[in-house]
Amino acid sequence: MAAGREDVEIIKPRTDKREYRRIVLSNSLQCASSMKVGVGSFCDPVGLEGLAHFLEHMLFYASEKYPLEDSYSKYITEHGGKTNAFTAPEQTNYYFDVNSDCFEEALDRFAQFFIKPLMSVDATMREIKAVDSENQKNLLSDAWRMNQLQKHLSLESHPYHKFSTGNWDTLDVRPKAKGLDTRQELLKFYEDKYSANLMHLVVYSKESLDKIQSLVEDKFQEIRNSARSFFQFPGQPCTSEHLQILVRTVPIKQGHKLRIVWPIPPSILRYKEGPCKYLSHLIGHEGEGSLFYVLKTLGWATRLFAGEGEWTLEFSFFKVVIDLTDAGHDHMQDIVGLLFKYIQLLQQSGICKWIFDELSTVCETGFHYRDKIPPIDYVVNLSSNMQIYPPKDWLVGSSLPSNFNPDTIQMILNKLSPENVRIFWESKKFEGLTDKVEPWYGTAYSVEKVSPSTIQGWMSSAPNEKLHLPAPNVFIPTDLSIKNAQEKVKFPVLLRKSSYSKLWYKPDTMFSTPKAYVKIDFNCPHVSNSPEAEVLAGLFARLLMDYLNEYAYYARVAGLRYGISHTDSGFKVTLVGYNHKLRILLETVVHKIANFEVKPDRFSVIKEMVMKDYQNFKFQQPYQQAMYYCSLILEDHTWPWMEQLDVLPCLNVEDLAKFAPMMLSRAFLECYIAGNIEYEEAESMIQHVEDVFFKGANPICQPLLPSQHLTNRVVKLERGINYFYSNEGLNPSDENSALVHYMQVHRDDFILNVKLQLFALIAKQPAFHQLRSVEQLGYITDLRQRNDSGIRGLQFIVQSTIKGPGHIDLRVEAFLKMFESKLYEMTNDEFKSNVNALIDVKLEKHKNLSEESIFYWREIIGGTLKFDRREAEVAALRQLTQQELIEFFNENLKVGATRKKTLSVRVYGNQHLAEYNSEKSEPVQPNTIQIDDIFRFRRSQPLYGSFKGGFGHMKL
């Protein structure tokens, strides 16, 4: 079947060496692997909420050509890939990546989603439970709850109003009550809505464009084209009834938030003029004179976001989201008043061409030097763009505002008015003070009208702070030249070392971008002395970020990011972005650290933020709680969050003022500099840092003594023992329980690593299929590797409302017993195919400087220094036999193996507390140890040796 080829010059970054072609198949499927189908949740029939999302789940099961259930996902996983999908209001996007030598068959299996899928009765019932489990996971998430509340307060007849996820009620109970068969409705929906002309496909491959075109024509030509017109949903979701409202609502987590929302015309219709980019740049700015700067100075806000929110081609929203302090909550009216005063300032200042030009320059530089991202993310971005933009702009999208049109910007600005506003105010303080409940998530809220004259009053009474436009951005890079690396080094080299620091250096020999990556790890032994020290180190890092914000925000806008965060052994500084002005930012950051002082007003704000973070730990998903307990059990010298929460209220300004100089009094700096920086520059940077901290008459830091070099060590579990730790979920309202079933295997070793990795690759999809798809234990089901400071293992993670963790533990063991026979039955060809898949994954090149740097930094900070890890593990894989893999399984992973070391961490939700209580009274089985006191257990156990020796003892 011939395809029409349309030669369109697609605009691409000047650093992009990839080739692109647009073709239109004769069944009208456009190709540019991600398949975007122009059917989303807005198409859900009334009374079958979530049907589009449910169909997205069902297409993964089987097809007429490949009828074995879950064989698509199994094929992708076993060949080094991953696959997923998402349902949005106006599209459903299916995507995968896979090793290149398996791409043709993977694409064929993928195409069958859209040609002849099978949706069996049995699979339909099971997958309704999976959708329900997915929804259960979201019920206590503030992001999901607040999003649905905004939709709820809109026109009921507009599809924006709908509940889009689906649950047991909408996909089983209600349809049955109406005499509907959900599977028949599902088939009807697919037949009626899915048509080739509504589909856009992106195929990313190393093959030539001619070969890809031939492949696409062959695989996708059978997709039925019913010439369906594109679905359109005209009209606005918000009428006058839904504007000029103030909604008070109760969140799950501690904290206060303001969401100020205006309906606006979609800026996508004027994407080259970038009206929302211009306005979000100014309203969301954090430099001196900005709205956020003023709110922060007053102690009222800790974060502000401004920009376009949900949009379609018919409607859109502009949102300003502000995280409030307790004091900010008490000044809500002043904050809204100040926001409208800033909007008034924009009206009075006029639309400034110099600001648009500056923004345009930043965007253009960002487009031409943007990092490559993983292909799976790239194809999703492209397929999503294909229906919206003309072909030449598929890569650009709306990222390059280039046409200055003040009228367009003014038109959107005029919409940000008191007459048009919706204000959502979230706080726990509203508990018991609301009179309505949103039906899908049970969110408590109340609504009152707020007139423009009321907001005018708030503007008049708001503090008379000096709001002004930002200054010109001095951080915009003007030197984007690429420096020649003197040596084409493949791995990082140790450029210099002293008693103060070590500097690892890796010039860019791969990416040819004007960017650099700098990491400085301050190893300060006083940080790990106590929970108090840990909390104070966290406050120290947060305050530094706070102090630098209004200055460094300009760097962030210009593409130069920085971070200061505390670690188990001190704190680290990271700078990533254009190298031209990176040194200026680094010296400013270093100066701030060296001259640290505690500002009482900012200390109280940051302390309040940290307190809420600790208090909100209990609202984490149960599987996250289980993973936390697992780390607490295994990692020596970690302090529990409960103890940190206990000590935090007692800490004051004087405590931090005393702690900071003590923390810095002894330090060793582990440094890594990579990218478009010559080695003399790298040495000079670290010399400057050493001079600031270690030189002078009264140096801030002294070198570490040999005994002070800190290491992370891990508990060595005993062979042949099953350990288990049980606890109630921290949130009594959460019905979900969770299990982490961890098998500790070995200390970092190339040969053992590849055996573990290969087993994980082979077993991952069968585990998911059995535990989630067949047994329906829960939406969150995963088998993944675990690496604690070089100690390797494997863990099953399952979260469920259906069964308790004790039962799930038995099902995990049942899966391992069942899978044992699969290992023995595997043919030699299957074994080799899996080995080759893992080799292909390891030979995949790093996509960008950050990805490469993170890989090498992990080796440096862990002390392993195996920079050639991937090559060495590939060599080990090439030698591996199937018998060796079976022996590895029998020794380390098989149920009942004498060498096996297992730790089960069980978190019980409110549905399974009876099981938790009965478990406590049951006698402990042979070769099983119940952990009651984590810290007593940790003290009693031997530890693995650390890879990270002290200075002078490092193996180089």
Buried (B, 14 or more C-beta within 10 A) or exposed (E): EEBEEEEBEBBBBEBBEEEBBBBBBEBBBBBBBBBBBBBBBBBBBEEBBBBBBBBBBBBBBBBEBBEEBBBBBBBBBBBBBBBEBEBBBBBBBBBBBBBBEBBBBBBBBBBBBBBEBBBBEEBBBBBBBBBBBBBBBBBBBBEBBBBBBBBBBBBEEBBBBBBBBBBBBBBBEBBEEEEBEBBEBBBEBBEEBBBBBBBBBBBBBEBEBEEBBEBBBBBBBBBBBEEBEEBEBEEBBBEEEBBBBBBBBBBBBBBBBBBBBBBBBBBBBBBBBBBBBBBBBBBBBBBBBBBBBBBBBBBBBBBBBBBBBBBBBBBBBBBBBBBBBBBBBEBBBBBBBBBBBBBEBBBEEEBBEEBBEBBBBBBBBBBBBBBBEEBBEBBBBBBBBBBBBEBEBBBBBBBBBBEBBBEBBBBBBEBBBBEBBBBBBBBEBBEEEBEBEBEBBEBBBBBEEBEBEBBEEBBEEBBEBEBBBBEEBEBBBEEBEEBEBEEEEEEBBEBBBBEBBBBBBBBBEBBEBBBBBBBBBBBBBBBBEBBBBBBBBBBBBBBBBBBBBBBBBBBBBBBBBBBBBBBBBBBBBBBBBBBBBBBEBBBBBBEBBEEBEBEEEBBBBBBBBBBBBBBBBBBBBBBBBBBBBBBBBBBBBBBBBEBBBBBBEEBEBEBBBEBBEBBBBBBBBBBBBBBBBBBEBBBEBBBBBBEBBBEEEEBBBBBBEEEBBBBBBBBBBEEEEBBBBBBBBBBEEBBBBBBBBBBBBBBBBBBBBBBBBBBBBBBBBBBBBBBBBBBBBBBBBBBEBBBBBBBBBBBBBBBBBBBBBBBBBEBBBBBBEEBBEEBEEBEEEBBEBBBBBBBBBBEBEBBBBBBBBEEBBEBBBBBBBBBBBBBBBBBBBEEBEBEBBBEBBBBBBBBEBEEBBBBBBBBBBBBBBEBBEEBEEEEEEEEEBBBEEBEEBBEEBEBBEBBBEBBEEBEE
